[in-house]
């Protein structure tokens, strides 16, 4: 870029995003922006350890780094990504973490089995979803950490899923599991034994051990990113990381039992066939505008040609660009579209489920979709990726931009503030999630792979 993000911020002023209550405050970079913005926590303080800059009063611990030996004897994989927390035994927190790792060959670092795959003999063949071919093994999956927030110490950690590819994001379920998503549509062939492009469910347990790797095929085969569950209806929503992607809904045959099958659908506007929400040229969807939606049935969920998005578009579904992080909170489903807007710097959407979500009666009172935030400049939010909803209602966003990646907060009213900055590397933050007791924000620096536990004077209730 000819001008850095921080130099751009020095010349920018406060502007409106286009509807009442939604404002953007900009000054001279994350630190001064935070200092002058009463919505956030104040100026970011340079970290002497040069790992993460945080506001005054906040501190972090670095836990579970790539290459460390876990309690099961395997190594912490690289590419830490999406995460969620669950209440564990004796007040501890269970943290399930994705690893966006591609297939590995002999000599490759970053896998759970070591550079020489010396730990291969420690993993039973039936614990792999896909062992891979020859010297190649599928090294993606999840690890599980058990953390004590009272003492701020890691109790233990272990590998919980292996044999998948590029587990990017996912989502927590109300019944105590993590659904991890493959951001891949690799077909069985030269390197792999089976097709990829599925979701897998990982129970949140402190006991340790690899889960049975069951692909949730009826949730669709596509370039998955994240999921979120509406706890009232049990419906599961999914993002697709593709420039021409869809937003999907999965209605389980048995609520809470995803492996027993269900119906896959795609979101469409009730009053517009093939609505293009990307706002690349004209503003098709203005900020704050609510759209009544309908859901289109999707056939051939196995999608051998990776064409579910084209099938849905042909039937009238809405198109989104690079759907990424997704989270339930504030009685709705928030999700990020990383490249949305004219400048392609990202959008945040919110879906309000129908009181009759997933039933025939939702026709009478349909769910509604709102474009919540579209800053359209990288000085505010640059390519929102993973996101979570804080206990007090703010959204915490992990950027995956090109001008320095930050942790950015957005209040329920749409006001933007900086919370953290990465002076350590050019790597993105990923997997932001709060502990069940609200004391600790866990987040990853994706590469080389470091999980951080952040504590401090968090807001309470609805003070934001």
C-alpha positions in Angstrom: 0.0 0.0 0.0 1.3 3.5 -0.7 0.1 4.7 2.7 0.0 2.6 5.8 -3.2 2.0 7.7 -2.0 4.1 10.6 -1.0 7.0 8.4 -4.4 6.9 6.8 -6.1 7.0 10.3 -4.2 10.2 11.1 -6.1 12.1 8.4 -9.5 10.5 8.8 -12.4 12.0 10.8 -15.5 10.7 12.5 -18.2 9.8 10.0 -21.6 8.1 10.0 -22.3 4.7 8.6 -25.7 5.8 7.4 -28.3 5.2 10.1 -29.2 6.4 13.6 -27.0 5.2 16.4 -24.2 3.9 14.1 -21.1 6.0 14.1 -17.4 5.5 13.3 -14.7 7.1 15.3 -11.3 7.4 13.7 -8.1 9.3 14.7 -4.5 8.2 14.4 -4.2 4.4 14.5 -5.4 1.8 16.9 -3.9 3.3 20.0 -5.1 6.9 19.6 -8.4 5.7 18.0 -9.0 3.7 21.2 -7.9 6.6 23.5 -10.4 9.1 21.9 -13.2 6.6 21.6 -15.3 6.4 24.8 -17.0 3.2 23.6 -13.9 1.1 24.0 -11.3 0.5 26.7 -8.8 3.3 25.9 -5.4 3.5 24.4 -3.5 0.3 23.5 -0.3 0.0 25.5 2.8 -1.4 23.7 3.5 -4.9 25.0 7.1 -5.2 26.3 6.9 -8.8 25.1 5.9 -7.6 21.6 3.2 -10.2 21.4 -0.1 -8.3 21.7 -0.9 -4.7 22.6 -3.9 -4.3 24.9 -5.6 -1.4 26.8 -4.4 -0.5 30.3 -5.4 -3.0 33.0 -5.4 -6.0 30.6 -2.9 -8.7 30.5 -2.3 -12.0 28.7 -0.8 -15.5 29.1 0.5 -17.4 26.1 -0.5 -21.0 26.3 -0.4 -24.1 24.0 2.1 -23.1 21.3 2.7 -25.0 18.1 5.2 -27.8 18.6 4.8 -28.3 22.3 4.2 -31.8 23.5 0.6 -32.3 24.7 -0.5 -34.7 27.5 -1.3 -37.4 24.9 2.3 -37.4 23.7 1.4 -35.7 20.4 2.5 -32.2 19.3 0.4 -29.1 19.2 -0.4 -28.6 15.5 0.1 -25.3 13.8 -2.4 -22.8 12.2 -4.6 -22.2 15.3 -8.0 -21.0 14.1 -11.6 -21.1 15.3 -12.4 -22.0 18.9 -15.2 -22.1 21.5 -15.4 -22.7 25.2 -17.5 -24.9 27.4 -18.0 -25.3 31.2 -15.8 -28.2 32.4 -15.5 -30.1 35.7 -14.6 -28.3 38.9 -15.1 -24.9 37.5 -12.5 -25.4 34.7 -13.0 -24.3 31.1 -12.9 -26.7 28.1 -11.6 -25.0 25.0 -11.9 -26.8 21.6 -9.5 -25.4 18.9 -9.3 -25.8 15.2 -6.1 -26.2 13.2 -6.3 -25.0 9.6 -3.6 -27.5 8.4 -3.3 -28.9 4.9 -1.9 -32.4 4.2 1.6 -33.0 5.4 4.5 -35.1 4.0 7.7 -36.3 5.5 9.8 -33.3 6.7 6.8 -30.9 7.0 6.5 -29.1 10.3 3.3 -28.1 12.0 1.5 -31.4 12.3 0.5 -33.3 15.4 2.7 -36.3 14.4 6.0 -34.5 14.1 8.2 -33.7 11.1 9.2 -37.3 10.5 5.6 -38.5 11.3 7.3 -40.4 14.2 4.0 -40.3 16.2 2.0 -42.1 13.5 2.3 -45.3 15.4 0.6 -43.7 18.4 -2.6 -43.0 16.5 -4.9 -46.0 15.6 -5.8 -46.1 11.9 -9.5 -46.0 12.7 -9.1 -42.6 14.5 -8.2 -40.9 11.2 -11.0 -39.6 9.1 -8.5 -39.8 6.2 -5.1 -41.4 6.7 -3.9 -40.1 3.3 -1.8 -41.9 0.7 1.8 -42.8 0.7 4.0 -40.3 2.7 1.0 -37.9 2.9 -1.3 -37.7 5.9 -4.3 -35.4 6.5 -3.1 -33.2 9.4 -6.0 -31.0 10.0 -8.3 -31.4 13.0 -8.9 -30.1 16.5 -7.2 -30.0 19.9 -8.9 -29.6 23.2 -7.5 -27.6 26.2 -8.6 -27.7 29.8 -7.9 -24.3 31.5 -8.3 -23.0 35.0 -9.4 -19.4 34.8 -9.0 -18.9 38.6 -5.3 -19.7 38.5 -4.9 -18.8 34.8 -3.1 -22.1 34.2 -3.4 -24.7 31.5 -4.4 -28.0 33.1 -3.9 -30.3 30.1 -4.3 -30.4 26.3 -4.7 -33.2 23.8 -5.6 -33.9 20.2 -9.3 -34.5 19.7 -9.8 -34.9 15.9 -7.3 -35.9 13.1 -7.5 -36.8 9.4 -9.3 -33.7 8.1 -8.1 -30.8 6.0 -8.0 -27.1 6.8 -10.3 -26.9 9.8 -10.8 -23.2 9.7 -13.8 -22.2 11.9 -16.9 -23.9 13.2 -19.2 -23.2 16.1 -20.4 -24.3 19.5 -23.7 -26.1 20.0 -26.0 -25.7 23.0 -25.7 -29.4 23.8 -22.0 -29.2 24.6 -20.0 -29.9 21.4 -18.0 -28.1 18.8 -18.8 -28.4 15.1 -15.5 -28.1 13.2 -15.6 -27.2 9.5 -13.4 -28.1 6.6 -12.4 -25.2 4.3 -11.7 -27.6 1.5 -13.5 -29.5 -1.3 -10.6 -31.9 -2.0 -11.7 -35.0 -3.8 -10.4 -38.5 -3.2 -7.3 -39.0 -5.4 -3.6 -38.5 -5.4 -3.2 -37.5 -1.8 -6.4 -38.5 0.0 -8.4 -41.6 0.3 -11.9 -40.0 0.6 -13.7 -36.7 -0.2 -13.4 -33.7 2.0 -15.6 -30.6 2.5 -17.6 -31.7 5.6 -18.4 -30.7 9.1 -17.5 -33.0 12.1 -18.8 -32.9 15.7 -16.4 -32.9 18.6 -17.8 -33.4 22.1 -16.3 -31.0 24.6 -14.8 -33.3 27.2 -11.9 -33.0 29.6 -11.2 -36.7 29.5 -8.9 -36.8 26.4 -8.8 -39.0 23.4 -9.6 -38.8 19.7 -13.3 -38.7 18.7 -14.9 -40.9 16.2 -14.5 -38.9 12.9 -18.0 -38.9 11.4 -18.6 -36.5 8.5 -21.9 -34.8 8.8 -22.7 -35.2 5.1 -26.2 -33.9 5.0 -25.0 -30.5 6.2 -23.5 -30.2 2.7 -20.2 -30.5 1.0 -18.7 -27.1 0.2 -16.0 -24.7 1.3 -17.2 -24.5 4.9 -16.2 -21.8 7.3 -18.4 -21.5 10.4 -21.7 -22.5 12.0 -24.0 -21.1 14.6 -27.0 -22.7 16.3 -30.3 -21.0 17.2 -30.9 -22.5 20.6 -34.7 -21.9 20.4 -35.3 -23.9 17.2 -32.2 -26.1 17.0 -31.6 -24.9 13.4 -27.9 -24.7 12.4 -26.7 -21.8 10.1 -23.5 -22.1 8.0 -21.2 -19.8 6.1 -19.4 -20.6 2.8 -16.0 -19.1 2.2 -16.4 -18.3 -1.5 -16.8 -15.1 -3.4 -20.1 -16.4 -4.7 -21.2 -18.2 -1.6 -24.5 -18.8 0.1 -25.8 -18.8 3.7 -27.1 -22.2 4.5 -29.6 -23.5 7.1 -29.6 -27.1 8.3 -32.8 -28.4 10.1 -31.9 -31.6 11.9 -34.3 -34.5 11.8 -33.7 -34.8 15.6 -32.8 -31.5 17.3 -29.3 -31.8 18.9 -28.4 -34.9 16.9 -26.8 -33.7 13.7 -25.6 -37.1 12.5 -29.2 -38.3 12.2 -29.6 -36.2 9.1 -31.8 -33.3 8.2 -32.8 -30.8 5.5 -30.3 -28.4 3.9 -31.5 -25.0 2.7 -30.2 -21.7 1.4 -31.2 -18.2 2.4 -33.1 -16.1 -0.2 -34.9 -12.7 0.0 -38.7 -13.0 -0.1 -39.0 -10.0 -2.4 -36.0 -10.5 -4.7 -34.7 -13.5 -6.5 -30.9 -13.9 -6.6 -30.2 -10.9 -4.4 -26.5 -9.9 -4.7 -25.7 -8.7 -1.2 -22.0 -7.9 -1.9 -22.5 -4.2 -2.7 -19.5 -4.2 -5.0 -20.9 -1.6 -7.4 -24.3 -0.3 -6.4 -25.6 -0.5 -2.8 -28.0 -3.3 -3.2 -28.6 -3.6 0.5 -28.1 -0.4 2.6 -26.8 -0.6 6.2 -29.6 -1.0 8.7 -32.1 -2.3 6.1 -34.0 -5.4 7.2 -34.9 -8.0 4.5 -37.6 -10.7 5.0 -36.2 -14.0 4.0 -37.3 -17.4 2.8 -35.4 -20.7 2.7 -34.8 -22.7 -0.5 -34.3 -26.5 -0.4 -30.9 -27.7 -1.6 -30.6 -31.1 -3.3 -27.6 -33.3 -3.8 -25.9 -32.3 -0.6 -22.9 -34.5 -1.4 -22.1 -32.1 -4.3 -19.3 -34.0 -6.1 -18.8 -31.0 -8.4 -18.8 -28.4 -5.5 -21.8 -26.6 -7.1 -24.3 -26.1 -4.2 -23.8 -22.4 -4.5 -24.8 -22.4 -8.1 -27.7 -24.7 -7.5 -29.0 -22.3 -4.8 -28.4 -19.2 -6.9 -30.3 -20.7 -9.8 -33.2 -21.3 -7.5 -33.2 -17.7 -6.3 -30.9 -17.8 -3.3 -29.0 -14.6 -2.2 -25.3 -14.4 -2.9 -22.7 -13.4 -0.3 -19.0 -12.9 -0.6 -16.7 -15.0 1.5 -18.9 -15.8 4.5 -16.6 -16.4 7.5 -17.1 -16.1 11.2 -20.6 -16.8 12.7 -21.9 -16.6 16.3 -25.2 -16.6 18.1 -25.9 -13.7 20.5 -28.3 -10.8 21.2 -31.1 -13.1 20.0 -29.7 -13.4 16.5 -27.0 -14.9 14.3 -24.1 -12.6 13.4 -21.8 -13.4 10.5 -19.0 -11.8 8.6 -18.5 -11.5 4.9 -14.8 -10.8 4.6 -14.9 -9.1 1.2 -18.2 -7.3 1.3 -18.7 -3.6 0.3 -17.4 -1.5 -2.6 -13.8 -1.4 -1.1 -14.1 -5.1 -0.2 -13.1 -4.5 3.4 -16.0 -6.5 4.9 -19.5 -6.6 6.2 -21.1 -7.8 9.4 -24.7 -9.2 9.0 -27.3 -10.2 11.6 -30.1 -12.7 11.1 -33.1 -12.5 13.3 -34.8 -16.0 13.3 -38.5 -16.3 13.0 -40.4 -17.2 16.2 -41.5 -20.2 14.1 -38.0 -20.9 12.6 -37.8 -24.1 10.6 -41.5 -24.8 10.6 -44.4 -24.2 8.1 -45.6 -21.3 10.3 -42.5 -19.2 9.6 -44.2 -18.1 6.4 -46.5 -16.0 8.5 -43.7 -14.4 10.4 -40.4 -14.8 8.5 -36.9 -14.4 9.7 -35.2 -11.1 8.8 -31.7 -10.2 7.7 -29.9 -6.9 8.4 -26.7 -5.5 7.1 -25.4 -4.5 10.5 -22.0 -2.9 9.7 -20.3 -2.1 6.4 -17.4 0.4 7.1 -16.0 0.1 3.6 -12.6 1.3 4.6 -9.7 -0.7 6.1 -9.0 1.9 8.7 -12.0 0.7 10.7 -12.5 -3.0 10.0 -10.3 -4.7 7.5 -11.7 -8.0 6.4 -13.5 -9.3 9.4 -13.0 -13.0 9.9 -13.7 -15.0 13.1 -16.0 -13.2 15.5 -17.7 -13.8 18.9 -20.3 -12.1 21.0 -19.1 -10.9 24.4 -21.1 -11.6 27.6 -22.2 -7.9 27.6 -23.3 -8.0 23.9 -20.4 -6.5 22.0 -19.0 -8.3 19.0 -15.3 -9.0 19.1 -13.9 -9.4 15.6 -10.6 -10.9 14.4 -9.3 -9.1 11.3 -7.7 -10.9 8.4 -6.6 -7.8 6.4 -3.5 -6.4 4.7 -2.7 -3.4 6.8 -2.0 -4.8 10.2 -4.4 -7.2 12.0 -6.3 -6.2 15.1 -9.0 -7.2 17.5 -12.0 -4.9 16.9 -15.1 -4.4 19.0 -18.5 -3.4 17.8 -21.3 -2.5 20.2 -24.9 -3.6 19.7 -25.5 0.0 18.5 -22.8 -0.4 15.8 -20.0 1.7 17.4 -16.5 0.5 16.5 -13.4 0.4 18.8 -10.0 -1.3 18.9 -9.2 -3.8 21.6 -6.0 -5.4 20.6 -3.2 -5.2 18.0 -0.5 -7.7 16.9 3.0 -6.3 16.9 4.5 -9.8 16.8 3.9 -10.8 13.2 1.7 -10.2 10.2 -0.5 -13.1 11.2 -4.2 -12.7 11.8 -5.9 -13.2 15.1 -8.4 -16.1 15.1 -10.8 -17.9 17.3 -11.9 -15.2 19.8 -14.1 -16.7 22.5 -14.9 -15.9 26.1 -14.7 -18.4 29.0 -18.1 -19.4 30.5 -17.4 -17.3 33.6 -16.7 -14.3 31.4 -13.3 -13.7 33.0 -11.1 -14.6 30.1 -10.9 -13.9 26.3 -9.1 -16.7 24.4 -7.8 -15.8 21.0 -5.1 -17.2 18.7 -2.2 -15.6 16.8 -2.7 -18.1 13.9 0.9 -18.4 12.9 3.2 -19.7 14.2 0.3 -20.8 16.4 -0.1 -19.3 19.9 -3.2 -19.3 22.0 -3.6 -16.3 24.3 -5.7 -16.0 27.5 -6.6 -12.3 28.1 -7.9 -11.0 31.4 -8.8 -7.5 32.6 -11.6 -5.1 33.6 -14.3 -6.4 31.2 -17.6 -4.6 30.9 -20.5 -6.1 32.7 -24.1 -6.8 31.6 -25.4 -4.2 29.2 -23.0 -1.4 30.1 -21.5 -1.3 26.5 
